[in-house]
Amino acid sequence: ASASVVANRDAVQKDLMNIASRAYQYRMSPRNIHEGGGRYLGFMLPKEQRDNENGTYQISVHSGDTLIILAASAGYPLTTLTAVVDSNGNIVMSKYTGYFSP
């Protein structure tokens, strides 16, 4: 892969880690302040994290304990990274497509 593809992939991976961290903070917040209460259900990606110079990002809650983040590269069409976030806030599986493919 070219240096620009690698740089974009690395930047997208960093964004995914930041999103996973924010989602985990939500999950660990007490329910009484209208946050997670031990689950990802109800977590919404803040507008400022939905897109940037690296890509666009979407989330879906697979279960209360698992979050899926889909990232689409801003610079490379049909190039995505899908990450699964576990109940501990760790990215446990990643799938790469397009230019991000190994």
C-alpha positions in Angstrom: 0.0 0.0 0.0 1.1 3.5 -0.7 2.3 5.8 2.1 -0.9 7.9 1.8 -3.1 4.8 2.1 -1.2 3.7 5.2 -1.5 7.2 6.7 -5.2 7.3 6.1 -5.7 3.8 7.5 -3.7 4.7 10.6 -5.7 7.9 11.1 -9.0 6.1 10.7 -7.9 3.4 13.2 -7.0 6.2 15.7 -10.5 7.7 15.1 -12.1 4.3 15.8 -10.1 4.0 19.0 -11.4 7.4 20.1 -15.0 6.5 19.3 -14.6 3.2 21.1 -13.3 5.0 24.1 -16.1 7.5 24.1 -18.7 4.7 23.8 -17.1 2.8 26.7 -17.3 6.0 28.8 -21.0 6.2 28.0 -21.5 2.5 28.8 -19.8 2.9 32.2 -21.8 6.0 33.2 -24.6 5.6 35.7 -28.0 5.3 34.2 -29.3 8.0 36.5 -27.6 10.7 34.4 -29.3 9.4 31.2 -26.3 7.5 30.0 -25.4 3.9 29.5 -25.9 2.2 32.8 -23.6 -0.7 31.8 -24.8 -1.0 28.2 -24.1 0.6 24.8 -27.8 0.9 24.0 -28.7 4.6 23.5 -25.1 5.6 22.5 -25.1 8.0 19.6 -22.1 9.2 17.8 -21.6 13.0 18.5 -21.9 15.1 15.3 -18.3 16.2 15.5 -17.2 12.5 15.3 -19.4 11.5 12.4 -17.0 12.8 9.7 -13.6 14.4 9.4 -10.7 14.7 7.0 -10.0 11.0 7.5 -13.4 9.5 6.9 -17.1 9.1 7.8 -18.2 7.1 10.8 -21.4 5.2 11.7 -22.2 3.1 14.7 -24.7 0.4 15.4 -25.3 -1.4 18.7 -25.3 -5.1 18.1 -26.3 -5.8 21.6 -26.1 -3.9 24.9 -22.6 -5.3 25.2 -21.2 -5.0 21.7 -20.9 -1.9 19.4 -20.0 -2.0 15.7 -18.3 1.0 14.1 -18.1 1.4 10.3 -15.6 3.8 8.9 -15.5 4.8 5.2 -12.3 6.5 4.0 -12.6 10.1 2.9 -9.9 9.7 0.3 -10.4 6.3 -1.1 -13.7 5.1 -2.5 -15.1 1.8 -1.4 -12.5 1.6 1.3 -13.8 0.8 4.7 -12.8 -0.4 8.2 -15.4 -2.1 10.4 -14.6 -2.6 14.1 -16.3 -4.5 16.8 -16.1 -3.1 20.3 -16.5 -5.5 23.2 -18.0 -4.8 26.7 -14.6 -3.7 28.0 -14.2 -1.0 25.3 -11.7 -3.0 23.3 -11.7 -3.3 19.5 -11.8 -7.1 19.2 -12.2 -7.6 15.5 -11.6 -5.4 12.5 -12.5 -6.0 8.8 -10.7 -4.0 6.1 -12.0 -3.5 2.5 -10.7 -1.7 -0.6 -7.3 0.0 -0.3 -7.2 -0.8 3.4 -7.2 -4.6 2.7 -4.0 -6.3 3.7 
